[in-house]
């Protein structure tokens, strides 16, 4: 007879304040790195890369090892990266595939303890008094599962709202936010704007009619300070805090009480790789490359996230003594407009630097040969000023010819998207007289 499963005791992990300076932290990294790379030999993918390299298991020695790329993870699908017995796995996940084919990722219970204990370090500081709405995809991504586990670890109530869900359209999200007195929302930054529009469509004021809501915790998209400020303003001035990570790694950085995003450098070795020189350093601007220190199921060695970042050892009043990171976007992102490559966060900043009185929340843009076409939803009495202001900013700051058109509300984000309820949540085969039976066995 099978024995009942007993999860292992959580491993001992570094805690904030365990080191007195960045130099002590980096010495801790080197001590942990040797054991981490020894464990990584159990991965069929990593073993031949590590064997015989002769490199010391230190930050400087990592440069002798090859990068692990997203393509490597795709090629190793599904379990080529696995470094433990399959029976030790707790969950299996895949990425969203926004930059290509999805990649696989898997975790033991101990890995999840590591992920969740990082995530709860955020300045949001969850407690049993909180009700947390989780509005990122559950599915095969890790983001919702991470937030759900973290909220429960701190004793908070979880509202599992999912994302892009037939069961929880925007109208239902807004109702739940208010009726359930949600205190913290975990979501994509774009969601906070969509909820504000959905609240207004329901006759509510997002700044006044959700008094329990005390913070947004967001991830999944680069967030400019301009958009963050607009989101906070819409919701009555509550803080909008960031978490940064990936399906493959879980949380990599979180925001401190001083408003800075800090790398969890006691759980990862982070390199800033400069493609121009081929060199890596602990600080500077370049691509973020990480090596896990505690991951058991799927160790990552020099994993290139393809994100452009800025990392510094700037002192911070929070006392965490962790490097500060700014995430600038995907190095392979953007679209060419003539000779210029335009990336989304550049445009986002210019859109949300428009005066708030114009009320612009939703926009879209596309390359049209040598120029950029942009549409913004804006009321008729603000249309001329908003379009002229944005066009001037794009030409001056990005050096791109452009045409900006003001369009009515509902053009970029249809009103029906913000107001409709869920029609069906399960496939049906039996219909009453007058119902549309062409919807048989189809989700709507």
C-alpha angles and dihedrals in degrees: 000000000000115000116237113260115254114190114228123253112272112263123247109260134181116271130210111273094029090116129048100211143009089260090059090046092053090049088053089051092055091050092050094041095066093057092042093055092046089056090047090065086078090068111094089215097048101038097078091044093054100037114099096356090130090208118139113247094248136103091268091048092057090074089073091062124081123249121259107227135195087252089057089055090049091049090050093053124172110003107348090113094050114127100176137053112283089239089067095060119110101183141003122212142175130207124246093254094229090148098037138306114359119264126222124240132177138185141199120217088260090053090053090051088056093048095047096043088056094047096053091057089082120120088246086082101199120216140173088271091067131093108202123200111208107205104166121096117285096190112097097325120097101223100088094040090051094052093042093053092044093051091050091047087060093043096250124147113250126217103195098207096159119199134268084008128162089212096053111037118174095270090057092046090055092047091049093048090057104034096043093043093233110201102187128029121201109199149117113290090244090060093065089059093046092049091051090053091045090050091052090048087055091052095257132126110227090205094057113016099065102058095160094059107101105165148008117220108196140182142150099073134059106261121209120205089242093059092042091054092049092050092051092047092051092053098048099271099300115154121267109207128189135224119189126201146101141244089256095052110020116218113001099173140009138192122260128213089266092061098252126128110234128197115235088235093166089066100038139030105231122201125190104215120203109206091197094061101021090231131126128212137172092246139029136061124311143082118330114240119181138193117196119233101191107022111125107175098043115013114195120210117193092341110187108217091188089228121134111226144165116224126187138171092226114158113249130200091230090077094223092126092212127133117269117234135195116196111214100179141264114329089218095045133105134054131261117251105185105307094339126087109215119201125199099246091057091058093040091057093052093047094052094043087068110107111278090233089075089065096217112167106146130050142154134195139187138184115254105185109280095359140054124239115209131182124192128186105235137152115259095248091056098037100096096046095043094048094046092047094050094044091052091048093050093049094045100041103032100028092229127133108234147174117216120197126190113221132186122266109274095039099098096024111026115229089232089063090059098043111031122107125217113281102188127002097180133039113263135202103177119067135182122238111289096020121124105255092184083086092067115140091358127117115233 
